[in-house]
């Protein structure tokens, strides 16, 4: 049985609905991700391509759903360059519990406790 194509969901057995739902969830996850800019615009783009056959009696349809998401925010920090016991240059960073203690020497740390 043939069905008239009268809406977007009639094309390709309704594939656009499934693709939209997947892309929509991707956008919602991106919005709720605290590592992204809150006010940045997100986009969901649906492209329908129609390529007719040579005799124009038929056409191939393609539905393409793409998202444009907010990128992860830039983050900066610092590392201290040092040499390990083998004399190799290494980069070191402080763990979260060490924050605020970056320039305290051992005596200062004992007094702070």
DSSP file (Angstrom, degrees, kcal/mol; ACC not computed):
  #  RESIDUE AA STRUCTURE BP1 BP2  ACC     N-H-->O    O-->H-N    N-H-->O    O-->H-N    TCO  KAPPA ALPHA  PHI   PSI    X-CA   Y-CA   Z-CA
    1    1 A X              0   0    0      0, 0.0     2,-0.3     0, 0.0     0, 0.0   0.000 360.0 360.0 360.0 134.9    0.0    0.0    0.0
    2    2 A X        -     0   0    0      0, 0.0     2,-0.4     0, 0.0     0, 0.0  -0.680 360.0-156.6 -95.7 149.3    1.3    3.4   -0.9
    3    3 A X        -     0   0    0     -2,-0.3     2,-0.2     7,-0.1     0, 0.0  -0.980  20.5-116.3-127.3 137.5    1.0    6.5    1.3
    4    4 A X        -     0   0    0     -2,-0.4     2,-0.9     1,-0.1     3,-0.2  -0.481  25.3-126.6 -68.8 140.2    1.1   10.1    0.3
    5    5 A X        +     0   0    0     -2,-0.2     3,-0.1     1,-0.2    -1,-0.1  -0.812  49.4 148.4 -89.8 108.7    4.0   12.1    1.7
    6    6 A X        +     0   0    0     -2,-0.9     2,-0.3     1,-0.2    -1,-0.2   0.496  60.8  25.0-119.9 -10.9    2.3   15.0    3.3
    7    7 A X  S >> S-     0   0    0     -3,-0.2     3,-1.6     1,-0.1     4,-0.5  -0.944  84.7 -99.8-147.6 168.7    4.6   15.8    6.2
    8    8 A X  G >4 S+     0   0    0     -2,-0.3     3,-1.2     1,-0.3     8,-0.3   0.857 118.9  60.1 -59.1 -37.1    8.2   15.4    7.2
    9    9 A X  G 34 S+     0   0    0      1,-0.3    -1,-0.3     7,-0.1     5,-0.1   0.622  94.1  65.6 -71.6 -10.6    7.4   12.3    9.3
   10   10 A X  G X4 S+     0   0    0     -3,-1.6     3,-0.7     3,-0.1    -1,-0.3   0.715  85.3  91.2 -79.1 -21.0    6.0   10.6    6.2
   11   11 A X  G XX S-     0   0    0     -3,-1.2     3,-1.7    -4,-0.5     4,-0.6  -0.486  98.5  -1.3 -76.6 143.2    9.5   10.5    4.6
   12   12 A X  G >4 S-     0   0    0      1,-0.3     3,-1.4     2,-0.2    -1,-0.2   0.833 126.9 -62.1  49.1  43.4   11.8    7.5    5.2
   13   13 A X  G <4 S-     0   0    0     -3,-0.7    -1,-0.3     1,-0.3    -2,-0.1   0.800  98.4 -56.7  55.7  34.2    9.4    5.7    7.4
   14   14 A X  G X> S+     0   0    0     -3,-1.7     3,-1.4    -6,-0.2     4,-1.0   0.669  89.9 147.4  77.6  17.1    9.5    8.5   10.0
   15   15 A X  H <X  +     0   0    0     -3,-1.4     4,-2.5    -4,-0.6     5,-0.2   0.807  63.5  67.0 -56.1 -30.8   13.2    8.4   10.5
   16   16 A X  H 3> S+     0   0    0     -5,-0.5     4,-2.9    -8,-0.3    -1,-0.3   0.856  95.2  56.2 -61.8 -34.0   13.3   12.1   11.2
   17   17 A X  H <> S+     0   0    0     -3,-1.4     4,-2.3     2,-0.2    -1,-0.2   0.924 110.5  43.7 -63.9 -43.9   11.4   11.6   14.4
   18   18 A X  H  X S+     0   0    0     -4,-1.0     4,-2.0     2,-0.2    -2,-0.2   0.914 115.8  47.7 -66.7 -43.3   13.9    9.2   15.8
   19   19 A X  H  X S+     0   0    0     -4,-2.5     4,-2.4     2,-0.2    -2,-0.2   0.892 111.9  50.6 -65.6 -39.4   16.8   11.4   14.6
   20   20 A X  H  X S+     0   0    0     -4,-2.9     4,-3.1    -5,-0.2     5,-0.2   0.938 109.0  51.1 -62.7 -46.5   15.2   14.5   16.1
   21   21 A X  H  X S+     0   0    0     -4,-2.3     4,-1.9     1,-0.2    -2,-0.2   0.900 112.0  47.1 -59.2 -41.7   14.7   12.8   19.5
   22   22 A X  H  X S+     0   0    0     -4,-2.0     4,-1.7     2,-0.2    -1,-0.2   0.931 115.2  45.1 -65.3 -45.9   18.4   11.7   19.6
   23   23 A X  H  X S+     0   0    0     -4,-2.4     4,-2.1     1,-0.2    -2,-0.2   0.880 110.3  54.9 -66.5 -37.9   19.6   15.2   18.6
   24   24 A X  H  X S+     0   0    0     -4,-3.1     4,-2.5     1,-0.2    -1,-0.2   0.909 107.5  49.4 -62.6 -42.6   17.2   16.9   21.1
   25   25 A X  H  X S+     0   0    0     -4,-1.9     4,-2.6    -5,-0.2    -1,-0.2   0.877 108.4  54.2 -63.6 -37.2   18.6   14.8   23.9
   26   26 A X  H  X S+     0   0    0     -4,-1.7     4,-1.9     2,-0.2    -2,-0.2   0.902 110.0  47.0 -62.2 -41.6   22.1   15.7   22.9
   27   27 A X  H  X S+     0   0    0     -4,-2.1     4,-2.4     2,-0.2    -2,-0.2   0.921 111.3  50.4 -66.6 -44.2   21.2   19.4   23.0
   28   28 A X  H  X S+     0   0    0     -4,-2.5     4,-2.0     1,-0.2    -2,-0.2   0.907 110.5  49.7 -62.5 -41.5   19.5   19.0   26.5
   29   29 A X  H  X S+     0   0    0     -4,-2.6     4,-0.6     1,-0.2    -1,-0.2   0.905 111.2  50.1 -61.6 -40.3   22.6   17.2   27.8
   30   30 A X  H >< S+     0   0    0     -4,-1.9     3,-0.6     1,-0.2    -2,-0.2   0.884 108.9  51.8 -66.0 -38.6   24.8   20.0   26.5
   31   31 A X  H 3< S+     0   0    0     -4,-2.4    -1,-0.2     1,-0.2    -2,-0.2   0.899 112.3  45.3 -64.3 -40.6   22.6   22.7   28.1
   32   32 A X  H 3< S+     0   0    0     -4,-2.0     2,-0.7    -5,-0.2    -1,-0.2   0.507  86.3 106.5 -84.6  -3.0   22.8   21.0   31.5
   33   33 A X    X<  -     0   0    0     -4,-0.6     3,-1.9    -3,-0.6    -4,-0.0  -0.673  61.0-154.1 -77.2 114.3   26.6   20.4   31.3
   34   34 A X  T 3  S+     0   0    0     -2,-0.7    -1,-0.2     1,-0.3     4,-0.1   0.627  89.4  70.6 -66.0 -10.9   28.2   22.9   33.7
   35   35 A X  T 3  S+     0   0    0      2,-0.1    38,-4.5    37,-0.1    -1,-0.3   0.477  91.7  73.0 -83.8  -1.1   31.4   22.8   31.6
   36   36 A X  B <  S-A   72   0A   0     -3,-1.9     2,-0.3    36,-0.3    36,-0.2  -0.753  97.3 -92.2-110.2 160.1   29.6   24.7   28.8
   37   37 A X    >   -     0   0    0     34,-0.7     3,-0.7    -2,-0.3    -4,-0.1  -0.548  31.7-145.9 -69.6 127.2   28.6   28.3   28.5
   38   38 A X  T 3  S+     0   0    0     -2,-0.3    -1,-0.1     1,-0.2    32,-0.0   0.896  94.2  43.4 -63.3 -42.9   25.0   28.7   29.7
   39   39 A X  T 3  S+     0   0    0      2,-0.1    -1,-0.2    -3,-0.0     2,-0.1   0.462  84.0 119.2 -87.4  -1.6   23.9   31.4   27.3
   40   40 A X    <   -     0   0    0     -3,-0.7     2,-0.2     1,-0.1    30,-0.2  -0.429  69.4-113.3 -68.5 136.6   25.5   30.0   24.1
   41   41 A X        -     0   0    0     -2,-0.1     2,-0.3    28,-0.1    -1,-0.1  -0.474  27.6-159.4 -71.7 136.9   23.1   29.1   21.4
   42   42 A X        -     0   0    0     -2,-0.2     2,-0.4    27,-0.1    27,-0.2  -0.870   9.4-157.6-110.4 150.9   22.6   25.5   20.4
   43   43 A X  E     -B   68   0B   0     25,-2.5    25,-2.6    -2,-0.3     2,-0.5  -0.966  17.0-162.9-133.1 148.2   21.1   24.5   17.1
   44   44 A X  E     -B   67   0B   0     -2,-0.4     2,-0.5    23,-0.2    23,-0.2  -0.985  19.4-167.5-126.0 117.6   19.4   21.5   15.6
   45   45 A X  E     -B   66   0B   0     21,-3.2    21,-2.7    -2,-0.5     2,-0.5  -0.918   8.2-166.5-114.6 129.0   19.4   21.4   11.8
   46   46 A X  E     -B   65   0B   0     -2,-0.5     2,-0.5    19,-0.2    19,-0.2  -0.964   7.4-172.0-113.8 122.6   17.3   19.2    9.6
   47   47 A X  E     -B   64   0B   0     17,-2.9    17,-2.7    -2,-0.5     2,-0.6  -0.962   5.9-164.2-116.6 127.7   18.3   18.9    6.0
   48   48 A X  E     -B   63   0B   0     -2,-0.5     2,-0.4    15,-0.2    15,-0.2  -0.955   7.9-167.4-110.6 122.3   16.1   17.1    3.5
   49   49 A X  E     -B   62   0B   0     13,-2.9    13,-2.3    -2,-0.6     2,-0.5  -0.903   3.1-167.9-110.1 138.2   17.7   16.2    0.2
   50   50 A X  E     -B   61   0B   0     -2,-0.4     2,-0.6    11,-0.2    11,-0.2  -0.984   3.8-176.0-128.1 119.9   15.7   15.0   -2.8
   51   51 A X  E     -B   60   0B   0      9,-2.6     9,-2.8    -2,-0.5     2,-0.1  -0.941  17.0-147.2-118.2 109.0   17.5   13.6   -5.9
   52   52 A X  E     -B   59   0B   0     -2,-0.6     7,-0.3     7,-0.3     2,-0.0  -0.372  19.2-111.7 -74.4 153.5   15.3   12.7   -8.8
   53   53 A X    >   -     0   0    0      5,-3.1     3,-1.4     1,-0.1    -1,-0.1  -0.296  36.7 -98.5 -74.1 168.1   16.0    9.8  -11.1
   54   54 A X  T 3  S+     0   0    0      1,-0.3    -1,-0.1     2,-0.1    -2,-0.1   0.874 127.0  44.5 -57.8 -39.6   16.9   10.4  -14.7
   55   55 A X  T 3  S-     0   0    0      1,-0.0    -1,-0.3     3,-0.0    -3,-0.0   0.479 106.6-129.7 -86.4  -0.2   13.4    9.8  -15.9
   56   56 A X  S <  S+     0   0    0     -3,-1.4    -2,-0.1     2,-0.2     3,-0.1   0.653  78.2 114.7  63.8  18.5   12.0   11.9  -13.0
   57   57 A X  S    S+     0   0    0      1,-0.1     2,-0.3    -5,-0.0    -1,-0.1   0.514  79.7  21.4 -92.9  -5.4    9.5    9.2  -12.1
   58   58 A X        -     0   0    0     -5,-0.1    -5,-3.1     2,-0.0     2,-0.3  -0.965  65.2-156.8-153.6 161.1   11.1    8.6   -8.7
   59   59 A X  E     -B   52   0B   0     -2,-0.3     2,-0.5    -7,-0.3    -7,-0.3  -0.997  16.1-131.4-146.1 146.5   13.4   10.4   -6.2
   60   60 A X  E     -B   51   0B   0     -9,-2.8    -9,-2.6    -2,-0.3     2,-0.4  -0.838  25.3-156.1 -95.0 133.0   15.7    9.4   -3.5
   61   61 A X  E     -B   50   0B   0     -2,-0.5     2,-0.4   -11,-0.2   -11,-0.2  -0.913   9.9-172.8-114.2 138.8   15.2   11.2   -0.2
   62   62 A X  E     -B   49   0B   0    -13,-2.3   -13,-2.9    -2,-0.4     2,-0.5  -0.996   7.4-160.0-129.2 133.2   17.8   11.7    2.5
   63   63 A X  E     -B   48   0B   0     -2,-0.4     2,-0.5   -15,-0.2   -15,-0.2  -0.965   9.8-174.2-114.6 126.4   17.2   13.2    5.9
   64   64 A X  E     -B   47   0B   0    -17,-2.7   -17,-2.9    -2,-0.5     2,-0.5  -0.981   3.5-169.8-124.8 121.6   20.2   14.6    7.8
   65   65 A X  E     +B   46   0B   0     -2,-0.5     2,-0.3   -19,-0.2   -19,-0.2  -0.952  12.7 173.2-114.3 124.1   19.9   15.9   11.4
   66   66 A X  E     -B   45   0B   0    -21,-2.7   -21,-3.2    -2,-0.5     2,-0.4  -0.937  17.7-147.1-129.6 151.7   22.9   17.7   12.9
   67   67 A X  E     -B   44   0B   0     -2,-0.3     2,-0.5   -23,-0.2   -23,-0.2  -0.887   4.1-155.2-115.4 150.4   23.4   19.6   16.1
   68   68 A X  E     -B   43   0B   0    -25,-2.6   -25,-2.5    -2,-0.4     2,-0.2  -0.979  27.6-171.2-120.2 113.6   25.6   22.6   16.9
   69   69 A X        -     0   0    0     -2,-0.5     2,-0.3   -27,-0.2   -28,-0.1  -0.607  30.3 -97.4-106.2 162.3   26.5   22.5   20.6
   70   70 A X        -     0   0    0     -2,-0.2     3,-0.1   -30,-0.2   -28,-0.1  -0.626  47.2-120.6 -73.3 133.3   28.2   24.9   22.9
   71   71 A X        -     0   0    0     -2,-0.3   -34,-0.7     1,-0.1     2,-0.2  -0.303  34.2 -87.2 -72.0 161.1   31.8   23.9   23.3
   72   72 A X  B     -A   36   0A   0    -36,-0.2   -36,-0.3     1,-0.1    -1,-0.1  -0.479  54.5-103.6 -65.5 135.5   33.3   23.0   26.6
   73   73 A X        -     0   0    0    -38,-4.5     2,-0.1    -2,-0.2    -1,-0.1  -0.256  36.5-104.4 -62.1 146.7   34.5   26.2   28.4
   74   74 A X        -     0   0    0     -3,-0.1     2,-0.4     1,-0.0    -1,-0.1  -0.459  38.7-166.7 -68.5 143.7   38.2   26.9   28.5
   75   75 A X        -     0   0    0     -2,-0.1     2,-0.3    -3,-0.1    -3,-0.0  -0.988   2.4-163.9-133.5 142.5   39.9   26.2   31.7
   76   76 A X        +     0   0    0     -2,-0.4     2,-0.2     2,-0.0    -2,-0.0  -0.919  17.8 148.3-128.2 156.8   43.3   27.2   32.9
   77   77 A X        -     0   0    0     -2,-0.3     2,-0.3     2,-0.0    16,-0.0  -0.772  34.1-107.5-157.0-160.1   45.6   26.1   35.6
   78   78 A X        -     0   0    0     -2,-0.2     2,-0.3    16,-0.1    16,-0.3  -0.986  14.4-157.6-146.5 156.8   49.3   25.8   36.3
   79   79 A X        -     0   0    0     -2,-0.3     2,-0.5    14,-0.1    14,-0.2  -0.947  17.6-131.8-130.2 153.9   52.0   23.2   36.6
   80   80 A X  E     -C   92   0C   0     12,-3.1    12,-2.6    -2,-0.3     2,-0.4  -0.918  20.2-136.0-106.5 129.4   55.4   23.4   38.3
   81   81 A X  E     +C   91   0C   0     -2,-0.5     2,-0.3    10,-0.2    10,-0.2  -0.707  39.5 150.4 -86.9 134.9   58.4   22.1   36.4
   82   82 A X  E     -C   90   0C   0      8,-2.8     8,-3.3    -2,-0.4     2,-0.4  -0.896  42.9-108.2-151.9 174.2   60.7   19.9   38.4
   83   83 A X  E     -C   89   0C   0     -2,-0.3     6,-0.2     6,-0.2     2,-0.0  -0.943  28.6-139.9-114.1 137.7   63.1   17.0   38.0
   84   84 A X    >   -     0   0    0      4,-2.6     3,-2.2    -2,-0.4     6,-0.0  -0.210  41.5 -83.3 -84.8-176.2   62.4   13.5   39.2
   85   85 A X  T 3  S+     0   0    0      1,-0.3    -1,-0.1     2,-0.1    -2,-0.0   0.671 130.2  54.8 -65.0 -16.4   64.8   11.2   41.0
   86   86 A X  T 3  S-     0   0    0      2,-0.1    -1,-0.3     0, 0.0     3,-0.1   0.364 119.7-108.1 -94.9   3.4   66.2   10.1   37.6
   87   87 A X  S <  S+     0   0    0     -3,-2.2     2,-0.3     1,-0.3    -2,-0.1   0.582  72.8 142.1  81.8   9.7   66.9   13.7   36.5
   88   88 A X        -     0   0    0      1,-0.1    -4,-2.6    -5,-0.0     2,-0.3  -0.653  57.0-112.6 -86.3 141.2   64.1   13.7   34.0
   89   89 A X  E     +C   83   0C   0     -2,-0.3     2,-0.3    -6,-0.2    -6,-0.2  -0.555  44.2 174.4 -72.0 129.9   62.0   16.9   33.6
   90   90 A X  E     -C   82   0C   0     -8,-3.3    -8,-2.8    -2,-0.3     2,-0.4  -0.931  28.7-129.8-133.9 157.9   58.4   16.5   34.9
   91   91 A X  E     -C   81   0C   0     -2,-0.3     2,-0.4   -10,-0.2   -10,-0.2  -0.914  26.3-167.4-106.6 136.6   55.4   18.7   35.3
   92   92 A X  E     -C   80   0C   0    -12,-2.6   -12,-3.1    -2,-0.4     2,-0.3  -0.928   6.1-170.0-125.2 148.6   53.6   18.6   38.7
   93   93 A X        -     0   0    0     -2,-0.4     2,-0.3   -14,-0.2   -14,-0.1  -0.945  26.2-110.5-133.1 157.0   50.3   19.9   39.8
   94   94 A X        -     0   0    0     -2,-0.3     2,-0.1   -16,-0.3   -16,-0.1  -0.645  28.9-123.7 -88.4 143.3   48.7   20.2   43.2
   95   95 A X    >   -     0   0    0     -2,-0.3     3,-1.8     1,-0.1     4,-0.4  -0.386  35.5 -97.5 -77.4 164.7   45.7   18.1   44.2
   96   96 A X  G >  S+     0   0    0      1,-0.3     3,-1.4     2,-0.2    -1,-0.1   0.839 123.1  55.9 -54.7 -39.9   42.6   19.8   45.4
   97   97 A X  G 3  S+     0   0    0      1,-0.3    -1,-0.3     3,-0.0    -3,-0.0   0.718 103.5  57.1 -69.2 -16.9   43.3   19.5   49.1
   98   98 A X  G X  S+     0   0    0     -3,-1.8     3,-2.5     2,-0.1    -1,-0.3   0.540  76.6 123.6 -87.7  -7.0   46.7   21.2   48.5
   99   99 A X  T <  S+     0   0    0     -3,-1.4    -4,-0.0    -4,-0.4    -3,-0.0  -0.261  76.4  23.6 -57.2 139.0   45.0   24.4   47.0
  100  100 A X  T 3  S+     0   0    0      1,-0.0    -1,-0.3     4,-0.0     3,-0.2   0.274 109.5  79.2  87.3 -11.1   46.0   27.4   49.0
  101  101 A X    X   +     0   0    0     -3,-2.5     3,-1.2     1,-0.1    -2,-0.2   0.195  53.9 117.1-109.1  14.1   49.2   25.7   50.2
  102  102 A X  T 3  S+     0   0    0      1,-0.3    -1,-0.1    -4,-0.1    -3,-0.1   0.849  86.1  26.3 -54.4 -42.5   51.2   26.2   47.0
  103  103 A X  T 3  S+     0   0    0     -3,-0.2     2,-0.4     2,-0.1    -1,-0.3   0.240  92.1 114.8-112.0  14.5   53.9   28.4   48.5
  104  104 A X    <   -     0   0    0     -3,-1.2     2,-0.1     4,-0.1    -3,-0.0  -0.670  56.7-141.6 -82.7 136.8   53.8   27.2   52.1
  105  105 A X     >  -     0   0    0     -2,-0.4     4,-2.0     1,-0.1     5,-0.2  -0.392  35.4 -91.3 -86.9 176.4   57.0   25.5   53.3
  106  106 A X  H  > S+     0   0    0      1,-0.2     4,-1.9     2,-0.2     5,-0.1   0.862 126.0  51.8 -58.7 -39.8   56.8   22.5   55.7
  107  107 A X  H  > S+     0   0    0      1,-0.2     4,-2.0     2,-0.2    -1,-0.2   0.915 109.6  49.5 -63.5 -43.2   57.0   24.7   58.9
  108  108 A X  H  > S+     0   0    0      1,-0.2     4,-1.9     2,-0.2    -1,-0.2   0.877 109.0  53.0 -63.1 -37.4   54.2   26.9   57.7
  109  109 A X  H  X S+     0   0    0     -4,-2.0     4,-0.9     1,-0.2    -1,-0.2   0.904 108.6  49.5 -65.3 -40.6   52.1   23.8   57.0
  110  110 A X  H >< S+     0   0    0     -4,-1.9     3,-0.6     1,-0.2    -1,-0.2   0.897 111.6  48.6 -64.9 -41.1   52.6   22.5   60.5
  111  111 A X  H 3< S+     0   0    0     -4,-2.0    -1,-0.2     1,-0.2    -2,-0.2   0.833 106.2  57.8 -67.7 -32.5   51.7   25.8   62.1
  112  112 A X  H 3<        0   0    0     -4,-1.9    -1,-0.2     1,-0.2    -2,-0.2   0.737 360.0 360.0 -71.2 -21.7   48.5   26.0   59.9
  113  113 A X    <<        0   0    0     -4,-0.9    -1,-0.2    -3,-0.6    -2,-0.2   0.477 360.0 360.0 -77.9 360.0   47.2   22.7   61.3
